[in-house]
Amino acid sequence: MLGPSGSGKSTFLNIIGGLDQPTSGEIFFKGKNLADFTNHELTYYRREHIGFVFQSYNLVPSLTALENVALVTEISPNPIDPFEALKIVGLEDRANHFPSQMSGGEQQRVAIARALAKRPEVLLCDEPTGALDSETGIIVLEALLKVNKEFGTTTVIITHNAAIAELAHRVIHFADGMIQQIHINKTQKTPQEIDW
């Protein structure tokens, strides 16, 4: 999803993720309208089906990378082994490091591994490269694309960076709280090909 700050991207993502209720309209997941869900049903929906990756990494500072990832596996019915999730994002050698011992890009990849470890059907990413330099951003985007390709996880990335949109199969343009355009990319670029 692409659009300037304040255009409604994050609100839309929060509605898809069951964090916010829509004020009108309907939103369906597997034929069920999320707007009709109770708080208990929304909690179950988030726990069982959705993974979140935010611009702020939201890691627990007193836990290692491995322990941060393991947090979600304790409540998931069919989790990926936490160490395997770290391997997927290329951080197996940092498993016993604390967030303060890791770079921003490494912390973001731990957040991706944590989201992936519960095997979500949908991975929602709100500005996952917003606080990163281009080199680190490429590494994070490669990790997200790998998750999408290898696990078939539907991955939604919010960004205000038009270059990142060139990686997507489908780009939804937001402005003033409305979808302005939906564009289908016939060919996607790799993270190394985009012009930051």
C-alpha positions in Angstrom: 0.0 0.0 0.0 1.4 3.3 -1.1 0.5 6.9 -0.1 1.6 9.9 1.9 1.5 10.2 5.6 -2.0 10.6 6.9 -3.6 9.0 3.8 -5.2 6.1 5.7 -2.7 3.3 5.1 -2.1 2.4 8.7 -5.7 2.7 9.6 -6.6 0.3 6.8 -3.8 -2.1 7.9 -5.1 -2.0 11.5 -8.6 -2.8 10.3 -7.3 -5.8 8.2 -5.4 -6.9 11.3 -8.4 -6.7 13.6 -6.8 -4.0 15.7 -9.4 -1.3 14.8 -13.1 -1.6 13.9 -14.3 0.0 10.7 -16.8 2.8 11.1 -18.6 1.6 8.1 -18.4 -1.0 5.3 -17.4 -4.7 5.5 -14.1 -6.6 5.6 -14.1 -10.3 4.9 -11.6 -13.0 5.8 -12.5 -16.5 4.6 -16.1 -15.5 4.1 -16.6 -13.9 7.5 -17.1 -10.2 8.2 -14.5 -9.0 10.7 -16.8 -6.1 11.6 -19.2 -8.6 13.2 -16.5 -10.3 15.3 -16.6 -10.1 19.1 -13.4 -9.1 20.9 -12.8 -12.8 21.7 -13.1 -13.7 18.0 -10.8 -10.8 17.0 -8.2 -12.0 19.4 -8.4 -15.5 18.0 -8.2 -14.1 14.4 -5.1 -12.1 15.2 -3.5 -15.1 17.1 -4.3 -17.7 14.5 -4.0 -15.9 11.2 -2.2 -12.6 11.3 1.5 -11.6 11.8 2.5 -8.0 12.4 5.7 -6.2 11.7 5.9 -2.6 12.7 8.4 0.2 12.1 9.2 0.1 15.8 10.5 -3.4 16.4 8.6 -4.0 19.7 11.2 -6.5 20.9 11.5 -7.3 24.6 14.9 -5.8 25.6 15.6 -8.3 28.4 15.1 -11.3 26.0 17.5 -12.7 23.4 16.6 -12.8 19.7 15.7 -16.5 20.1 13.6 -15.8 23.2 11.8 -12.9 21.5 10.8 -15.2 18.6 9.8 -18.0 21.0 7.2 -15.8 22.6 4.7 -16.3 19.8 5.4 -20.0 19.4 4.0 -20.6 22.9 0.5 -19.5 21.8 0.5 -20.8 18.2 -1.0 -24.2 17.3 1.5 -25.0 14.6 4.6 -22.8 15.0 7.9 -22.9 13.3 10.9 -23.7 15.5 12.2 -20.3 16.8 15.7 -21.0 15.7 14.5 -22.1 12.2 12.6 -18.8 12.0 15.8 -16.9 12.7 17.6 -18.9 10.1 15.0 -17.9 7.5 15.9 -14.2 8.0 19.6 -15.0 8.2 20.1 -14.4 12.0 20.9 -17.8 13.3 24.3 -16.5 14.4 22.7 -13.8 16.5 20.2 -16.0 18.3 21.7 -15.4 21.7 22.1 -11.6 21.3 19.9 -9.1 23.1 18.2 -6.3 21.0 20.7 -3.7 22.4 23.5 -5.8 20.8 21.9 -5.8 17.4 21.6 -3.2 14.6 18.3 -1.8 13.6 18.1 -4.0 10.6 18.9 -7.1 12.7 16.2 -6.1 15.2 13.7 -5.7 12.3 14.6 -9.1 11.0 14.0 -10.6 14.5 10.6 -9.0 14.4 9.9 -10.6 11.0 11.1 -14.0 12.4 8.8 -13.5 15.4 5.8 -12.8 13.1 6.7 -15.7 10.8 7.2 -18.2 13.6 3.5 -18.5 14.2 2.9 -19.4 10.5 0.5 -16.6 9.7 -1.6 -16.7 6.6 -1.3 -12.9 6.4 1.8 -10.8 7.3 1.0 -7.1 7.8 4.0 -4.8 7.7 3.7 -1.1 8.6 6.7 0.9 7.2 9.1 -2.0 8.0 12.1 -0.2 6.4 11.1 3.4 7.4 13.8 3.8 10.0 16.5 1.9 8.1 19.2 2.9 5.6 18.9 1.6 2.1 21.4 -1.2 2.5 19.7 -2.5 5.6 16.3 -1.9 4.0 17.3 -4.2 1.1 18.1 -7.0 3.6 14.8 -6.6 5.4 12.8 -6.5 2.1 14.7 -9.7 0.9 13.6 -11.4 4.1 9.9 -10.4 3.6 10.0 -11.5 -0.1 11.5 -14.9 1.0 8.7 -15.4 3.5 6.1 -14.6 0.8 7.7 -16.9 -1.7 8.7 -19.9 0.5 5.6 -20.0 2.7 3.0 -18.5 0.5 2.2 -15.9 3.1 0.1 -13.0 1.9 2.4 -10.1 2.7 1.0 -6.5 2.9 3.6 -3.7 3.1 2.7 -0.1 3.9 5.2 2.4 2.6 5.4 6.0 1.4 8.4 5.1 -0.7 7.2 4.6 -4.3 10.4 2.6 -5.1 9.5 -0.2 -2.7 6.1 -0.5 -4.4 8.0 -1.8 -7.5 8.6 -5.1 -5.6 4.9 -5.8 -5.2 2.5 -7.8 -7.3 -0.3 -5.3 -6.6 0.0 -1.7 -5.4 -2.9 0.0 -3.7 -2.6 3.8 -3.8 -4.2 5.7 -0.9 -5.0 9.4 -0.6 -7.3 11.3 1.8 -8.5 8.1 3.5 -9.6 6.5 0.2 -8.2 4.0 -2.3 -7.4 6.1 -5.3 -6.0 3.4 -7.6 -5.0 -0.3 -7.7 -2.1 -1.1 -10.0 -1.0 -4.6 -11.0 2.7 -4.9 -11.6 3.4 -7.3 -14.5 7.0 -7.6 -13.5 8.4 -7.1 -10.0 11.9 -5.8 -9.3 14.2 -7.3 -6.7 15.3 -5.2 -3.7 18.7 -4.6 -5.4 17.1 -3.2 -8.5 15.0 -0.5 -6.9 16.2 3.1 -6.8 16.1 4.2 -3.2 
